[in-house]
Amino acid sequence: MTRRPRRRAARRRAVGRYAVALCCAMALAACGGGGGGDGGSDAQKSNGTPPPGKPAADPDPGDFNGDGYDDYIHVVTATDRDRKRSKTTLVIVYGSKKGLNTDGAVRIPAGSGSDAWFTGPLLRADLDGDGFTDLVGSRGPSVPDGTSPRQQVFVMYGGARGLDTPKALDVPQGTRPLAVADFDGDGSADVLDAGTKGSGPPMGGTSATSGRLLYGPFGRSGKPERTADLDLGQHGYAAPSSATTGDFDADGRAEVVLTYGFDAEEDETAPSDLHTVAYYEGSEQGLVRVGGPEARIAEAVSTFDGPPTPATGDADGDGTDDLLLPTQLAVAPADMPGSGGALTIMYGGKSGLGTGREATVIAGKRRIDFGSTPAVGDVNGDKRPDVVVNTPDFRRHDGKVTLLPGSSAGVPSATGEQSVDAETTGLPGTPNPHYWNAFNHQPPLLDVDGDGRSDVIVFGPLYEKRKGAFLVLRGTGKGLDPEQVQFFTPDDIGVPLRLK
C-alpha cells in the first residue's frame, strides 16, 4: 500500500494541458473560479477591444478570439493595508502584434465579499464546438469540500471579439472541474468532475465523493450531452488534487494522470489500496483505469509533501504527448551529480505512455525544487520543443526561471540552458531588495505577439515597492533575452494589489 503524507498539433496540446498549472505558484492563493451570472454586469473592460478573429476547426487553446495571438489570464487578489479585506479578480489580457494589449484588459470579479475566490483551475477548451476556445472554471466562497450552494461552475465562451461574460454551466451541485479533454474520441471536449474533497478521512470528517465525466458537446445551454459516474474517491478517503491530460498513445482519445494528497501514515482506518497516482486511458466508453505506468509515475513524483503536479507537452517533437514530472532524486553528497531536484520526461508512444524512447532525467547539482511547473514550447523559434521550469525556492524564495532548449537528439537538455531571476542584468522594473520576489513563470507558454516563438510570463507580487509587476520574457532567436521584456503593473490593467 502507498501511504505518504500530504505535505495546432504538438504546440496546441502543450498549451491545452496546463490548466492545472495555472493554479500553482501564486495562483492557488488567488485562483478560484470565474464568473457565473447573467452576463453584462460581470465584466469590466478597459479602453479598446481586440480585433475580430476567425473560428478554426482545431482552435489554439491559447487564443480565445482566433486572431492569431495568444491571450493571458491571471487571478489577482488585492488586500487592504491591514489584510482584513480582500478582493479577487480574474483578468484577461489579449495578445497583439506588440504583445499583451493592456488597454483592452477585461476584469471579472470572483463575487462579493472577501470569501469569494476562484476555487479551481481555469481550463481552456472549445466546449461548444464553434471553433473558438472557451474558458471553464468555478468561483464562489472558499470552503474545504466545495459543496457551498453559492459556488458556481461557469463558462466564458470565446468568439471573434474575445471571451463572453461568465455563464453558469448546467451541472450538478458540487461539480469540481479539474480537466477538459476529448476522452472518448468523438471530437467534443469533455469535462472531468473530480468530486468533492471532503474535510478529512471518513472517521474524522466528510467523505470525499466520487467524480463523473460530463460529455460534450455542451452547447450554449451549458448542459452536457450526457454524464457518467467515475469512482475516483478511494472509498471516500481522498479525491484527486490534480489531473493532467494528454494523448499519450496518439489514438485521438486523451488519457489522464491523477494525483492525490492525503495523510495516512498513522491512520489505521485508511484503506489498504490507497494510491497517490492513478492513470486512466481514454476509450470509446470514456476513462478506464489501467495499472500501466502508475508505479513509474508515483516513483518519479514521490516527495515527503506528496506528489507535485505533472505537466504535458510534446517534448521530443514526434507528434505524441509526453509526461513531464518534477522529481526529487535521492539525497547524495553535494559534489555528486544527480542529487537534488530534476525533471523526468516519460515519452508517449503508439503503445502508450512510457513506450516511446527511454525516459529523460535532467538533473545535476541542483536545488531540490528545480523542475517545478514545467511547460513545453518553442521559445527560440528553431522548431524544436523547449522546456521551461521554475526553481521557486532559489535565493530565499526569490525564484528562478530556467529554459532547457531542445536538442538535435529531439529531446530537451541542460546543454545551453538559460536562467533568469529578479537580479538578472537588463530586466526592467525594480524587484524587492529583500528577496521573496516569487520570480516564477506561469504556464502555459504563450505566443502573445504572434511571432512563432513562445513567450514566458512571470508575475512578481513584490516588484515596484509591492505594487507588483508582470514581465513577459519574449522568445527570441537567442532564447530568453532579459532586454526584450514587456513590463506592466496590476495598476496598468485596473487591478491594483492594494485596496483603498
Residue pairs with C-beta under 8 A, 6 or more apart in sequence:
1 270
1 272
1 273
1 274
2 274
2 275
2 276
2 298
3 264
3 265
3 270
3 274
4 264
4 265
4 276
4 302
4 303
4 304
4 306
5 263
5 264
5 265
5 304
5 305
5 306
6 261
6 262
6 263
6 305
6 306
7 303
7 304
7 305
7 306
8 58
8 60
9 314
9 319
10 313
10 314
10 317
10 319
10 385
11 60
11 314
11 377
11 378
11 454
12 58
12 60
12 61
13 246
13 247
13 312
13 313
13 314
13 321
14 312
14 313
14 314
14 375
14 376
14 377
14 385
14 444
14 445
15 60
15 61
15 62
15 70
15 124
15 377
15 444
15 445
15 446
16 61
16 124
16 125
16 181
16 444
17 244
17 245
17 246
17 311
17 312
17 313
17 321
17 444
18 311
18 312
18 375
18 443
18 444
19 121
19 122
19 123
19 124
19 179
19 180
20 121
20 178
20 179
20 242
20 243
20 244
20 309
20 311
21 309
21 311
21 373
21 375
21 442
21 443
21 444
22 31
22 73
22 121
22 122
22 442
22 443
22 444
23 31
23 120
23 121
23 122
24 309
24 372
24 373
24 442
24 443
25 373
25 390
25 392
25 438
25 440
25 442
26 438
26 440
26 442
26 459
26 461
27 74
27 75
27 442
29 77
30 75
30 76
30 77
30 88
30 117
30 118
31 75
31 117
31 118
31 119
31 120
31 121
31 122
32 75
32 88
32 110
32 116
32 117
32 118
32 119
32 120
32 138
32 139
32 140
32 142
33 110
33 117
33 118
33 119
33 120
33 137
33 138
33 139
33 140
33 151
33 152
33 153
33 154
34 90
34 108
34 110
34 118
34 122
34 135
34 137
34 138
34 139
34 154
34 156
34 166
35 42
35 90
35 108
35 109
35 139
35 152
35 154
35 156
35 165
35 166
35 167
36 42
36 139
36 140
36 152
36 153
36 154
36 166
36 167
36 168
37 152
37 154
37 165
37 166
37 167
37 168
38 167
39 164
39 165
39 166
39 167
40 165
42 108
42 109
42 165
42 166
43 106
43 107
43 108
43 165
44 106
44 107
44 108
44 109
44 494
45 104
45 105
45 106
45 107
46 102
46 103
46 104
46 105
46 106
46 493
46 494
47 103
47 104
48 101
48 103
48 104
49 104
49 161
49 162
50 65
50 67
50 69
50 94
50 96
50 101
50 104
50 161
50 162
51 67
52 65
52 67
52 160
52 161
53 63
53 65
53 66
53 67
53 68
53 132
53 160
54 66
54 67
54 131
54 160
55 66
55 130
55 131
55 132
55 160
56 66
56 131
56 132
57 131
59 66
59 126
59 131
59 132
59 133
59 158
60 70
60 133
61 124
61 125
61 133
61 444
62 70
62 71
62 124
62 133
62 444
62 446
62 447
63 69
63 70
63 71
63 95
63 133
64 71
64 92
64 94
64 132
64 133
64 134
64 135
64 158
64 162
64 163
65 71
65 94
65 132
65 158
65 159
65 160
65 161
65 162
65 163
66 131
66 132
66 158
66 160
67 94
67 95
68 450
69 94
69 95
69 96
69 97
69 447
69 448
69 449
69 450
70 95
70 446
70 447
70 448
70 450
70 455
71 92
71 93
71 94
71 95
71 162
71 446
71 448
72 92
72 93
72 94
72 95
72 100
72 446
72 448
72 457
73 90
73 91
73 92
73 93
73 122
73 135
74 90
74 91
74 93
74 442
74 459
74 470
75 88
75 89
75 90
75 91
75 110
75 118
75 122
76 88
76 89
76 91
76 468
76 490
76 495
76 497
77 86
77 87
77 88
77 89
77 117
77 497
78 86
78 87
78 88
78 89
78 490
78 495
78 496
78 497
78 498
78 499
79 85
79 86
79 87
79 497
79 498
79 499
80 86
80 498
80 499
80 500
81 498
85 114
85 499
86 114
86 499
87 109
87 110
87 114
87 499
88 109
88 110
88 116
88 117
88 118
89 107
89 108
89 109
89 110
89 495
90 107
90 108
90 109
90 110
90 118
90 122
90 137
91 105
91 106
91 107
91 108
91 493
91 494
91 495
92 105
92 106
92 108
92 135
92 162
92 163
93 100
93 101
93 102
93 104
93 105
93 106
93 493
94 100
94 101
94 104
94 162
95 101
95 446
95 447
95 448
95 449
95 450
96 448
96 449
97 449
97 450
98 449
99 448
99 449
99 455
99 472
99 474
99 486
100 448
100 470
100 472
100 486
100 488
102 488
102 492
102 493
105 493
105 494
106 162
106 163
107 493
107 494
107 495
108 156
108 165
108 166
109 116
110 116
110 117
110 118
110 139
110 140
111 139
111 140
111 141
111 150
113 141
115 141
115 142
116 139
116 140
116 141
116 142
117 139
117 140
117 141
117 142
118 137
118 138
118 139
119 138
119 139
119 140
119 142
119 146
119 151
120 137
120 138
120 146
120 176
120 177
120 178
121 137
121 177
121 178
121 179
122 135
122 136
122 137
123 135
123 136
123 137
123 177
123 179
123 180
123 191
124 133
124 134
124 135
124 136
124 180
125 133
125 134
125 136
125 180
125 181
125 189
126 132
126 133
126 134
126 158
126 189
127 134
127 136
127 155
127 157
127 180
127 189
127 191
127 216
127 217
127 218
128 134
128 157
128 216
128 217
128 218
128 219
128 220
129 187
129 188
129 189
129 216
129 217
130 157
130 158
130 159
132 157
132 158
132 159
132 160
133 158
134 155
134 156
134 157
134 158
134 163
135 155
135 156
135 158
135 163
136 153
136 154
136 155
136 156
136 169
136 177
136 180
136 191
137 153
137 154
137 177
138 146
138 151
138 152
138 153
138 154
138 175
138 176
138 177
139 151
139 152
139 154
139 166
140 148
140 150
140 151
140 152
141 148
141 150
141 151
143 151
144 197
144 198
144 199
145 196
145 197
145 198
145 199
145 206
146 174
146 176
146 196
146 197
147 173
147 174
147 196
149 173
152 168
153 168
153 169
153 171
153 175
153 177
154 166
154 167
154 168
154 169
155 166
155 167
155 169
155 218
155 222
156 163
156 164
156 165
156 166
156 167
157 163
157 164
157 167
157 220
158 164
167 222
168 222
169 175
169 218
169 222
169 223
170 221
170 222
170 223
170 224
171 191
171 193
171 214
171 222
171 224
172 212
172 227
174 195
174 196
174 209
175 193
175 212
175 214
176 193
176 194
176 195
176 196
176 197
176 211
176 239
177 191
177 192
177 193
177 194
178 192
178 193
178 194
178 211
178 240
178 242
178 243
179 191
179 192
179 243
179 244
179 245
179 256
180 189
180 190
180 191
180 192
180 245
181 189
181 190
181 192
181 245
181 254
181 256
181 282
182 188
182 189
182 190
182 216
182 252
182 253
182 254
182 282
183 190
183 192
183 213
183 253
183 254
183 256
183 282
183 283
183 286
183 287
184 190
184 215
184 253
184 282
184 283
184 284
184 285
184 286
185 251
185 252
185 253
185 282
185 283
185 284
188 215
188 216
188 217
188 225
189 216
189 217
189 218
190 213
190 214
190 215
190 216
190 224
190 286
191 213
191 214
191 216
191 218
191 224
192 211
192 213
192 214
192 230
192 243
192 245
192 256
192 287
193 211
193 212
193 213
193 214
193 230
194 211
194 232
194 239
194 240
194 243
194 258
195 208
195 209
195 210
195 211
195 212
195 232
195 233
195 239
195 240
196 206
196 208
196 209
196 239
197 208
197 238
197 239
197 241
198 205
198 206
198 207
198 208
198 209
198 236
198 238
198 239
199 205
199 206
200 206
201 237
201 262
201 264
201 267
201 269
201 270
202 235
202 236
202 237
202 269
203 269
207 233
207 236
207 237
208 233
208 234
208 236
208 237
208 238
208 239
209 233
209 236
209 239
210 229
210 230
210 231
210 232
210 233
211 229
211 230
211 232
211 233
211 239
211 240
212 227
212 228
212 229
212 230
213 227
213 228
213 230
213 286
213 287
214 224
214 227
215 224
215 225
215 226
215 227
215 228
215 286
216 224
216 225
217 225
218 224
218 225
228 286
230 286
230 287
232 239
232 240
232 258
232 278
233 239
234 260
234 271
234 273
234 274
234 275
235 271
237 262
237 264
237 270
237 271
237 274
238 260
238 261
238 262
238 274
239 260
240 258
240 259
240 260
240 278
241 259
241 260
241 261
241 306
241 309
242 258
242 259
242 309
242 310
243 256
243 257
243 258
244 256
244 257
244 259
244 309
244 310
244 311
244 312
244 323
245 254
245 255
245 256
245 257
245 312
246 254
246 255
246 312
246 313
246 321
246 322
246 323
246 348
247 253
247 254
247 255
247 282
247 320
247 321
247 348
248 255
248 320
248 321
248 322
248 323
248 348
248 349
248 352
248 353
249 255
249 281
249 320
249 348
249 349
249 350
249 351
249 352
249 353
249 355
250 319
250 320
250 321
250 348
250 350
251 282
253 281
253 282
253 283
253 284
254 282
255 279
255 280
255 281
255 282
255 353
256 279
256 280
256 282
256 287
257 277
257 278
257 279
257 297
257 310
257 323
258 277
258 278
258 279
258 280
259 276
259 277
259 301
259 306
259 307
259 308
259 309
259 310
260 274
260 275
260 276
260 277
260 278
260 306
260 307
261 276
261 306
261 307
262 270
262 274
262 306
264 270
264 274
275 294
275 298
276 298
276 301
276 302
276 306
276 307
277 294
277 297
277 298
277 301
277 307
278 289
278 294
279 289
279 290
279 291
279 292
279 293
279 294
279 297
279 353
280 287
280 288
280 289
280 290
281 287
281 288
281 289
281 290
281 292
281 352
292 352
292 353
292 354
293 346
293 352
293 353
293 354
296 346
296 354
297 310
297 323
297 325
297 346
298 307
300 325
300 327
300 344
300 346
301 307
301 308
301 310
301 325
301 326
301 327
302 328
303 328
308 325
308 326
308 372
309 326
309 373
310 323
310 324
310 325
310 326
311 323
311 324
311 373
311 374
311 375
311 376
311 443
312 321
312 322
312 323
312 324
312 376
313 321
313 322
313 324
313 374
313 375
313 376
313 377
313 385
313 387
314 320
314 321
314 322
314 376
314 385
315 322
315 324
315 345
315 347
315 360
315 376
315 385
315 387
315 411
315 412
316 322
316 345
316 347
316 356
316 357
316 385
316 410
316 411
317 383
317 384
317 385
317 406
317 410
318 347
318 356
318 410
320 347
320 348
320 349
320 350
320 356
321 348
322 345
322 346
322 347
322 348
322 356
323 345
323 346
323 348
323 353
324 343
324 344
324 345
324 374
324 376
324 387
325 343
325 344
325 345
325 346
326 341
326 343
326 371
326 372
326 373
326 374
326 389
327 341
327 342
327 343
327 344
327 361
327 363
327 371
328 340
328 341
328 342
328 368
329 338
329 339
329 340
329 341
329 342
329 361
329 363
330 339
331 339
331 340
332 338
332 339
333 339
334 365
335 365
337 363
337 364
337 365
338 363
338 364
339 363
339 365
340 363
340 365
340 366
340 367
340 368
340 370
341 363
341 366
341 367
341 368
341 369
341 370
341 371
341 372
341 391
342 361
342 362
342 363
342 366
342 370
342 371
343 361
343 362
343 363
343 370
343 371
343 374
343 387
343 389
343 404
344 359
344 360
344 361
344 362
345 359
345 360
345 361
345 362
345 387
345 411
345 412
346 353
346 354
346 359
347 353
347 354
347 355
347 356
347 357
347 358
347 359
347 360
348 355
348 356
349 355
349 356
349 357
357 410
357 411
360 411
360 412
360 413
362 371
362 404
362 412
362 413
362 414
364 414
366 391
367 391
367 393
367 394
368 393
369 390
369 391
369 392
369 393
369 394
370 389
370 391
370 402
371 389
371 391
372 389
372 390
372 391
372 392
372 440
373 389
373 390
373 392
373 440
373 441
373 442
373 443
374 387
374 388
374 389
374 443
375 387
375 388
375 389
375 441
375 443
375 444
375 445
376 385
376 386
376 387
376 445
377 385
377 386
377 388
377 444
377 445
377 447
377 454
377 475
378 384
378 385
378 386
378 406
378 452
378 453
378 454
378 475
379 386
379 388
379 403
379 405
379 445
379 453
379 454
379 455
379 456
379 475
379 479
379 480
380 386
380 405
380 453
380 475
380 476
380 477
380 478
380 479
381 451
381 452
381 453
381 475
381 476
381 477
382 405
382 406
384 405
384 406
384 407
384 410
385 406
385 412
386 403
386 404
386 405
386 406
386 412
386 454
386 479
387 403
387 404
387 412
388 401
388 402
388 403
388 404
388 441
388 445
388 456
389 401
389 402
389 404
390 399
390 400
390 401
390 402
390 440
390 441
391 399
391 400
391 402
392 399
392 438
392 440
393 399
394 400
394 421
395 421
395 435
396 435
396 436
397 435
397 436
397 437
397 438
398 421
398 422
398 423
398 431
398 435
398 436
398 437
398 438
398 439
399 421
399 422
399 437
399 438
399 439
399 440
400 419
400 420
400 421
400 439
401 419
401 420
401 421
401 439
401 440
401 441
401 456
401 458
401 473
401 480
402 417
402 418
402 419
403 417
403 418
403 419
403 456
403 479
403 480
404 412
404 413
404 414
404 417
405 412
405 413
405 415
405 416
405 417
405 418
405 479
406 412
407 413
407 415
416 479
418 479
418 480
420 427
420 439
420 473
420 480
420 482
421 437
421 439
422 431
422 432
422 437
422 439
422 460
422 463
423 431
424 482
425 482
426 481
426 482
426 483
427 471
427 482
427 485
428 471
428 485
428 487
429 460
429 463
429 464
429 469
429 471
429 487
430 463
430 464
430 465
431 437
431 439
431 460
431 462
431 463
432 460
432 462
432 463
432 466
436 462
437 460
437 461
437 462
437 463
438 459
438 460
438 461
438 462
439 458
439 460
440 458
441 456
441 457
441 458
441 473
442 457
442 458
442 459
445 454
445 455
445 456
446 454
446 455
446 457
447 453
447 454
447 455
447 475
448 455
448 457
448 472
449 455
449 474
451 475
453 474
453 475
453 476
454 475
455 472
455 473
455 474
455 475
456 472
456 473
456 475
456 480
457 470
457 471
457 472
457 473
458 470
458 471
458 473
459 468
459 469
459 470
459 471
460 468
460 469
460 470
460 471
461 468
461 497
462 468
463 469
463 489
464 489
466 497
466 498
467 489
467 490
467 491
467 496
467 497
467 498
468 489
468 490
468 497
469 487
469 488
469 489
469 490
470 486
470 487
470 488
470 489
470 490
471 485
471 486
471 487
472 485
472 486
472 487
473 480
473 481
473 482
473 484
473 485
474 481
474 484
474 485
474 486
476 484
490 496
490 497
